[in-house]
Amino acid sequence: MPIRVANRHVQSKDPLGHFAAAPPKGICANALYSLFPMPSLQSEIERFSSAADLSSDARAKFLEFRDALTRGEVRAAEKINGAWKVNIWVKQGILLGFRLGELTQMGSGECLSFVDKDTFPARKFTVADRVRVVPGGSSVRQGAYVAPSVICMPPMFINTGVYVDEGTMIDSHALVGSCAQIGKRVHLSAAAQIGGVLEPVNAAPVIIEDDVLVGGNCGVYEGTLVRTGAVLGAGTILTRSTPLYDLVRGEVYRATEEKPLEVPEGAVVVPGSRAVNKGQAAEWGISLYTPVIVKYRDEKTAKGVGLEDWLR
């Protein structure tokens, strides 16, 4: 924790960079936090989240949390040493906001008005944000981080708790659900649906890593993890209960109680079907939908995906 010392006057910062009050004379810097413990944003959110009755300062602490979430300083999930970790307290903070919020009328005029919790209004972007929001009815909620150079094509929606990294395009009619984590240079094509999750708080959100192409009318739900460079062909649906068949490696990938469904790095996934060989379904010749890995990304795939650069 950074500590500044000048003329025997010690001052410290909390995790968000705010300076604490100076300690009395004679108190050394190393003893500062043991004598004057400063509650972190996480501990405060956890405390309010578990409280039956919320005190008057709960809203102020939530707003501090929401602003940090909007700036991308805290995330619902983050990659640490190659593995994704869910930050339960962040989802607790979002749920706290819904508890604290009161219905209010928002928007401007009679033509564009809506009613929602006052703790999660729509974001307003400026040129300084360097986020391209094309006119046409898109909306991004407060508490969602949208990095500079992101392109939002109308109409699209980004819910609270989402993290969208640099160079990503959210195309028309695409929806990004609460707490989803979207990497760099991702293309969410028209009508793509990225599922959200708030409860249970320990459940992993949908994670789309860097350089992924999500085709039109795709649906990625229930904590599915799509690894770097994967391509989801138009109409692909991925859920916890959907097995993923890898024709290249001869593997079948499934979600478990501990892990979500995971799409391997560079996999090219398309909608397929598998025959049902039991009971009446076999007699009727019924097949069920299943996603299928038909290849792994190669030079030809890269050239096709590279055409998007011209659109940006």
C-alpha positions in Angstrom: 0.0 0.0 0.0 1.6 3.3 -1.1 2.6 5.6 1.9 3.7 9.2 1.6 6.0 10.6 4.4 6.8 14.2 4.8 7.9 16.1 8.0 6.8 13.1 10.1 3.3 13.4 8.6 2.2 10.0 7.3 -0.6 9.6 4.8 -1.9 6.5 3.1 -4.3 5.6 0.3 -7.1 3.1 0.2 -7.5 0.7 -2.8 -9.3 3.4 -4.8 -6.5 6.0 -4.2 -8.3 8.1 -1.6 -6.0 9.6 1.1 -6.8 8.6 4.7 -6.6 11.0 7.6 -3.1 11.5 9.0 -2.1 9.5 12.1 -1.1 11.1 15.3 2.6 12.1 15.9 4.9 9.2 16.7 2.9 6.6 14.8 5.2 4.9 12.3 3.9 4.1 8.8 4.1 0.3 9.3 1.7 0.5 12.2 -0.8 2.8 10.5 -3.2 0.1 9.3 -3.1 -2.0 12.5 -4.1 1.0 14.6 -6.4 2.7 12.1 -7.7 -0.1 9.8 -9.4 1.4 6.7 -12.2 -0.8 5.5 -11.7 -1.7 1.8 -14.4 -1.2 -0.8 -14.8 -5.0 -0.9 -15.3 -5.4 2.8 -17.8 -2.5 2.9 -19.9 -4.0 0.1 -19.8 -7.4 1.8 -21.0 -5.9 5.0 -23.9 -4.0 3.5 -24.8 -7.0 1.3 -25.4 -9.2 4.4 -27.1 -6.5 6.5 -30.8 -7.0 7.1 -31.4 -3.2 7.4 -29.3 -0.8 5.3 -27.9 2.3 6.9 -27.9 5.7 5.3 -24.4 5.5 4.1 -25.0 2.3 2.1 -26.1 4.2 -1.0 -23.0 6.4 -1.0 -20.8 3.3 -0.7 -22.7 1.6 -3.5 -22.3 4.6 -5.8 -18.5 4.5 -5.1 -18.6 0.9 -6.0 -20.7 1.5 -9.2 -18.3 4.2 -10.4 -15.3 1.9 -9.9 -17.2 -0.8 -11.9 -17.9 1.7 -14.7 -14.3 2.7 -14.8 -13.2 -1.0 -15.1 -11.3 -0.8 -11.8 -13.2 -3.8 -10.4 -14.6 -6.7 -12.4 -17.1 -9.5 -11.8 -14.4 -12.0 -13.1 -10.7 -11.6 -13.9 -8.0 -13.8 -15.3 -5.3 -14.6 -12.8 -2.3 -16.8 -13.8 -4.3 -18.2 -16.8 -7.4 -19.1 -14.8 -10.6 -17.1 -14.5 -11.7 -16.2 -11.0 -15.2 -15.0 -10.1 -15.3 -12.0 -7.8 -18.3 -12.8 -5.7 -18.3 -9.5 -3.9 -18.7 -7.6 -7.1 -22.0 -9.4 -7.9 -23.0 -8.8 -4.3 -22.5 -5.1 -4.9 -24.6 -5.1 -8.0 -27.4 -6.9 -6.1 -27.0 -4.4 -3.3 -27.7 -1.6 -5.9 -31.0 -3.3 -6.8 -32.0 -3.4 -3.2 -31.2 0.3 -2.7 -32.7 1.5 -5.9 -36.1 3.1 -6.2 -38.2 3.2 -9.4 -37.9 6.5 -11.1 -38.8 7.9 -14.5 -35.8 8.5 -16.7 -35.1 9.7 -20.2 -36.0 13.0 -21.9 -39.4 14.1 -23.0 -42.4 12.0 -23.9 -40.9 10.2 -26.8 -38.0 8.6 -25.0 -38.8 7.8 -21.4 -38.6 4.7 -19.3 -38.9 3.6 -15.6 -36.1 1.8 -13.9 -34.1 1.6 -10.6 -32.4 5.0 -10.0 -29.2 3.2 -9.0 -28.6 1.9 -12.6 -29.3 4.7 -15.0 -28.2 4.6 -18.6 -24.6 5.8 -19.3 -23.9 9.0 -21.2 -20.8 8.9 -23.4 -18.7 11.9 -24.5 -16.0 12.2 -27.2 -13.4 11.9 -24.4 -14.6 8.3 -23.7 -13.5 7.4 -27.3 -16.4 4.9 -27.5 -18.2 5.0 -30.9 -22.0 4.9 -30.2 -23.8 5.0 -33.6 -27.3 6.7 -33.5 -30.3 4.4 -33.4 -31.5 3.4 -29.9 -28.6 1.6 -28.1 -28.3 1.6 -24.3 -25.5 0.9 -21.9 -26.2 0.8 -18.1 -24.1 2.4 -15.4 -21.8 -0.2 -13.9 -20.7 -1.5 -17.3 -17.1 -0.8 -18.5 -16.8 0.0 -22.2 -13.2 0.5 -23.2 -12.0 3.2 -25.7 -12.2 2.1 -29.3 -15.3 -0.1 -28.7 -18.0 0.3 -31.5 -21.7 0.1 -30.6 -24.0 -0.5 -33.6 -27.7 0.3 -33.1 -29.7 -1.0 -31.5 -27.7 -3.0 -28.9 -27.7 -3.3 -25.1 -25.0 -3.7 -22.5 -26.1 -4.5 -19.0 -24.5 -3.6 -15.7 -21.4 -5.5 -14.5 -20.2 -6.1 -18.1 -16.6 -5.6 -19.1 -16.0 -4.9 -22.8 -12.4 -4.5 -23.8 -10.7 -2.5 -26.5 -11.4 -2.8 -30.2 -14.6 -4.9 -29.8 -17.7 -4.4 -31.9 -21.2 -4.9 -30.5 -23.3 -5.2 -33.6 -27.0 -4.5 -34.2 -29.5 -6.2 -32.0 -26.8 -7.8 -29.9 -27.3 -8.1 -26.1 -24.6 -8.4 -23.5 -26.0 -9.7 -20.2 -25.0 -8.7 -16.7 -21.4 -9.4 -15.7 -20.3 -10.9 -19.0 -16.6 -10.4 -19.8 -15.8 -9.6 -23.4 -12.2 -9.5 -24.5 -10.2 -7.4 -27.0 -11.1 -7.3 -30.7 -14.2 -9.4 -30.3 -17.0 -9.2 -32.9 -20.5 -9.9 -31.5 -22.4 -10.1 -34.8 -26.0 -9.0 -35.4 -28.6 -10.5 -32.9 -25.9 -12.3 -30.9 -27.1 -13.0 -27.3 -24.5 -13.2 -24.5 -26.2 -14.4 -21.3 -26.0 -12.7 -18.0 -25.7 -14.0 -14.4 -26.1 -12.4 -11.0 -27.4 -15.3 -8.9 -26.1 -17.5 -7.6 -23.3 -15.1 -6.8 -20.6 -17.8 -7.1 -21.7 -18.7 -10.7 -19.2 -17.8 -13.4 -20.4 -15.3 -16.0 -20.1 -15.8 -19.7 -16.6 -15.1 -20.8 -15.5 -14.3 -24.4 -11.7 -14.0 -24.6 -9.7 -12.0 -27.1 -10.1 -12.1 -30.9 -13.3 -14.2 -30.9 -15.9 -14.0 -33.6 -19.5 -14.6 -32.5 -21.6 -15.1 -35.6 -25.1 -13.7 -36.1 -28.0 -15.2 -34.0 -25.6 -17.0 -31.7 -26.5 -17.6 -28.1 -23.8 -18.1 -25.4 -25.3 -18.7 -22.0 -24.8 -20.1 -18.4 -21.2 -19.3 -17.8 -19.8 -20.7 -21.1 -16.1 -19.9 -21.6 -15.0 -19.2 -25.2 -11.3 -19.2 -25.5 -9.0 -16.9 -27.5 -9.4 -16.8 -31.3 -12.5 -19.1 -31.5 -15.1 -18.6 -34.2 -18.8 -19.4 -33.5 -20.7 -19.9 -36.8 -24.1 -18.2 -37.2 -26.8 -19.8 -35.1 -24.5 -21.6 -32.7 -26.0 -22.1 -29.2 -23.9 -22.9 -26.2 -25.2 -23.7 -22.7 -24.1 -25.8 -19.7 -26.3 -28.7 -20.8 -25.0 -28.7 -24.4 -22.2 -31.1 -25.2 -19.6 -29.8 -27.7 -18.4 -32.4 -30.3 -14.8 -32.0 -31.6 -14.5 -33.7 -34.9 -10.8 -32.8 -35.2 -9.6 -34.2 -31.9 -12.3 -36.8 -31.4 -13.3 -35.3 -28.0 -16.6 -34.4 -26.4 -16.6 -31.3 -24.1 -19.2 -31.0 -21.4 -19.7 -28.7 -18.4 -19.3 -30.2 -14.9 -20.4 -29.1 -11.5 -17.0 -27.3 -11.1 -16.4 -26.0 -14.6 -18.6 -24.5 -17.3 -18.6 -25.6 -21.0 -15.4 -24.4 -22.6 -14.7 -23.8 -26.2 -11.0 -24.5 -27.0 -8.7 -21.8 -28.3 -9.0 -21.3 -32.1 -11.9 -23.7 -32.5 -14.4 -23.1 -35.3 -17.8 -24.1 -34.1 -20.9 -24.6 -36.3 -24.5 -25.8 -35.5 -24.9 -29.6 -36.0 -27.1 -32.4 -35.0 -26.8 -35.9 -33.4 -29.1 -38.8 -33.8 -31.2 -40.1 -30.9 -30.8 -43.9 -30.8 -33.2 -44.8 -28.0 -36.9 -45.3 -27.8 -39.5 -43.7 -29.9 -37.1 -41.0 -31.1 -35.0 -43.7 -32.8 -38.0 -45.0 -34.6 -39.0 -41.6 -35.7 -35.4 -40.7 -36.8 -35.2 -37.7 -34.6 -32.0 -35.8 -34.2 -31.0 -33.2 -31.5 -29.1 -29.9 -32.0 -25.5 -30.0 -31.0 -22.6 -27.6 -31.6 -19.7 -29.2 -33.6 -16.0 -28.2 -33.9 -15.3 -28.7 -37.6 -11.8 -27.2 -37.7 -9.3 -25.0 -35.9 -8.5 -21.5 -37.0 -6.1 -21.3 -40.0 -4.9 -18.8 -42.5 -8.1 -19.0 -44.5 -10.2 -18.4 -41.4 -8.0 -15.5 -40.3 -8.4 -13.8 -43.7 -12.2 -14.1 -43.5 -12.3 -12.6 -40.0 -9.8 -9.9 -41.1 -12.4 -8.3 -43.4 -14.0 -6.8 -40.3 -11.2 -4.3 -40.1 -12.5 -2.5 -43.1 -15.8 -1.9 -41.3 -14.2 -0.2 -38.4 
